[in-house]
């Protein structure tokens, strides 16, 4: 029997999540070098799971590996942002049209409840962002296409690199809330074309606020 070496999967995934959250919180800033040795020592682990964790983040687009220079937090330029928002708009507007025609009344109530929660937190930027993401992911879950869900999840990780830029724009939270209301209204009306249009407009406005 050939000997097989198993990578400690749970450990490197845990490390990847720790680094992911530090990147999202801007503790590790875009463009900054990631000191593998120092972080491995800080976490009390060897460099092997640290390197595996960085490979995971590189596959997600959060980390950029440079030959003979190591790992860096990815910098998202304007073209990157436009490309990500463009794809998210296509994928989520299609999902919205599916939800408008195929969702059950109970599923639409789930989205309405999340919108109500979003309304309650319009003055709290970080909480608003959290609920906003839950709304979008619930809509995708209802649309029930796991391949689309995976693509959106990966794209949203990249989008989070600059999420604070769009949220800090004066009045953007209130604008976003109105756009969500328009999406919910279209879904409740079972108007697939309008739901897709409202979602497209939502991403166009989000991009304008982010760049």
Secondary structure, 3 states (H helix, E strand, C coil): CCCCCCCCHHHHHHHHHHHHHHHHCCCCCCCCEECHHHHHHHHCCCHHHHHHHHHHHHHHCCEEEECCCEEEECCCCHHHHHHHHHHHHHHHHHHHHHHHHHCCHHHHHHHHHHHHHHHHCCCCHHHHHHHHHHHHHHHHHHHCCHHHHHHHHHHHHHHHHHHHHHHHCCCHHHHHHHHHHHHHHHHHCCCHHHHHHHHHHHHHHHHHHHC
